[in-house]
Every structure is written in structure tokens, then in C-alpha cells.
Amino acid sequence: MADSVVRNDILGIGAWNPHWWDFMVRGAVGIVFGLILFFMPGLTLLTFLMLFAVFALVVGILLLLQAVAIKDGRWWVRVIEGLIGIGAAVSVIIWPGITLLTFAYIIAFYWIFTGVLDIIVAVEAHKRIHGEWLLIAGGLLSLIVGAIVLAHPLLGIIALAQVIGIFSVALGLLLVILAVKLKLTEAGTPSHV
């Protein structure tokens, strides 16, 4: 038993488990953000912008905290992803009068870049966590939605809000499932998700 604990510590396998709450908070924020967008399609552009800014800022800060807390070889990927989120939030807050087209491009590039970075983290962490496929699925979902918004940036505020709302709920659910999986693994309960 002691040998497996030492081997897991050397490989960093248990490094992610204590941070299950980070994925839970990110998932919950995504679900709440998505439900607001989906069920309140008549939001004004300014309200939509500020909701996105809060979402991106919270996720960015959580990713920076995760980069400091989880000691592995790809901490810099989470730093970049966190800075992208904070940068997107700050740009929306500083320039609230941006057009829908500019906002659509900010969102598209935010999700494309964070999707690529989530996939990089998942591939790197596949020996450290069980359920890395959830991060890969979330990264692919981010890439797909980012590409859709990039290809059709003038969908209109209501359509854009609903697409992003559905995506945010789906991504949030994936992160919550990953958090539960990490928590169960940390507690010593076998998880087969």
C-alpha cells in the first residue's frame, strides 16, 4: 500500500483529487450562466456582456489558483487559460459599448483557445486523473461552439445567447461529473466513469 502511495505521489496521480471543488465551482458557474442565458433570451447586449465577463473572470481566477495548487508539468497551460479568461472579461468590462460582432469574436476565440488548452491539459493528465475524457469532451465542445460562433458571428443576440447557454450548461455538467469523480477517487471509492 505504501509503495502505491509513493508511486502515485511521484507520478502526480493524486495531485488533482483534492482540487475536485475547483471543477465543481467552475461547473456550477457554467450551469448557472447557461441557464440564465437560455431561459432569459431577451437580455440586453450590455447584460449579456456583463454576464459573460463575470463568467470568464471567475473561471480565469479559478484556473490561476489551480495552476498554483496543482504541481504538474503543464501548470503554464492553466496560467495561459486563466489569463485568456481574465483578459476576455476585462476587455468586455473596459469596452461595454462593443458591437455584437466584436463580442462574438471575443467569445469565439475565448472558447477556441480554452478548448485547445483543456485538451492539452487532459492529454497531459491522463495518467494523473481518471476521467480525463471529460476534459477532452469539454475541450472539444468548446472548440465546436467557438467555431460555430466564429463562422456565424451575426447569429443575433438571442440565438447567440441560447447557443452559448446550451454550451455552458453542457460544459458545466461535464465539469461537475469530473468533480464528483475526483472527489470519489480522493475518498478511496472506486469510480468507473
N, C-alpha and C positions, 0 to 999 in steps of 0.2 A: 504494500500500500504506500509506504513512504517513498519507494522508488518511483511509483507512478506520479506522486505529487511533485517530487523533484523534477521529473521529466516534463511534466505539464508546465511547471514554472519556467524551466529553461526554454521550452518551445513557446511560451506565452499563451498556452491554450486557455488558461483560466483568467487571463487578463480582461477579457470582455465581460465575463459574467457579472462582476459587481456593478457594472455600469448599465444594467438592464433598465434602470429607471430613466436613463437618458433617452433610450429608444422609446420608452413608454411616453415620456413627455413630448418628444417630437411627434410621435404617432397621434397623441391626443390633440396637440395643437393643429396638426394637419386635418384631423377629422372635424374638429370644430370649425376651422377655417373653411373647409369644403362644404360642410352643411350650411353655414351662413350664406356662402355664395350660391349654392344650389337652391335653397329654399327662399332666398330673398333676391330674385333676379332683377328687381327694379332698383338696385343700388345705384347711386350716382357714381360717376367716374372717380370723384375725389374719395368717396367712402371705400370704393373698391381698391384704389391705390393705397390708402392708409391700412386697410386690412392686409394687403399683400406685404406692405412694409413691416408691420408687426410680425407677421408670419416669418418672413425672411430674416428679420433681426433676431427673433427668439431662436430659430433653428441655427443661425450663424453663431450665436453666442454658445449654444449647447455644443456645437461641433468644435469650437475652440477649446471649451472646457474638456471635451472628450480627448482632444489631441494632447492636452497636458496630462490627463489622468491615465490614459492607456498607453503603456510603453511598448511600442512595437516599431517595426521598420518603416511604416507608412504614416507616421503621425503628421507629416507635412501635407499629405493629401487632405486630411481633415482640416488643417490650418487653411489651405487654399479654399476648400469648400466653404468653411466658415467665413472667410474674408469676402468671398463672392456673395454670400447671402447678406452680410452686413453692408457691402458696397451697393448691392441692389436696393436694400432698404433705405440707405442714406440717399441714394440718387432720387428715389421716389419722394422722400421727405423734403429734400432740398428743392426739387423742381416739381411741385404738385400740379403745376399747370401744363405738364407734358401732354402731348396728344395721345390718343388711344393707340396709334400706330407705334409711337416710341415706346409706350408702356408694353405693348405686345412683344416688341423686340427684346425689351429688358427681361420679361418673363420667359420668352423662348430661350434666350441664351443662358439665363439662370438655370433652367431645368436641363438644358443640354449639357452644360458644364457639370452640374451637380450629378447628373445621371452617369456621365463618364467617370467621375471621381468615385461615386458609390460602387460602380462595377470594379474599379481598380482596388478599392478597399476590400471588397468581397473576395476577389480573386486572391489577394494577398493574405486575407484572414481565413481562408478555407480550412487551414489546419488548426486554427485557434478557436474557432466557434463552430457550433453546429447550427445549421440554418442559414448559412451564408447565401443560399439560393434566394432567400427573402430579400437580401440586399441587392442581389443581381436583378431580381424581378422588379424591385423598386427603381433601380437604376435604368433598366430597360423601359419601364413605364415613364420615367422622367424624360428619357430620350425621345420616346414616341410623341408624348404631349408637346415637348419643346419643338419637335419637327413639325407637328400639325400647326402649332401657333405660328412658327416661322414661315410655313408655306401659305398660310391663310391668315395674315395678321389683321385683316379688316373684317373678321367674322361679326363684329358688332359686340358691344359691351355685354349684352345678355347672353349671347352664345358663348363668348369667351369666358364669362363668369361661370356658366354651367359646365363647360369642358374642364376648366380648372377646378371647379368644385368637385366633380366626379373623380378627377385625378387625385386631388388632395385626400379625399375620403379613402380611396383605394390604397394610396401610399401610406396613409396613416394606419390603416388596418394591417398592412404588411409589417410596419414598424412595431405595432402593438403585439402582433403574433411573435415577432422576433424577441421582443422584451420578455414576454411570458416564457418563451423557450429558454432564454438566457437565465431567467430567474429560477426556472425549474432545474436547469443544469447546475446552477450555483448551489441550490439546496440539495443536490445529490439525487434528485429524481430523474430517472432516465426520460429523455424526450426524443420522440421519433418523428417530429415534424420536419 
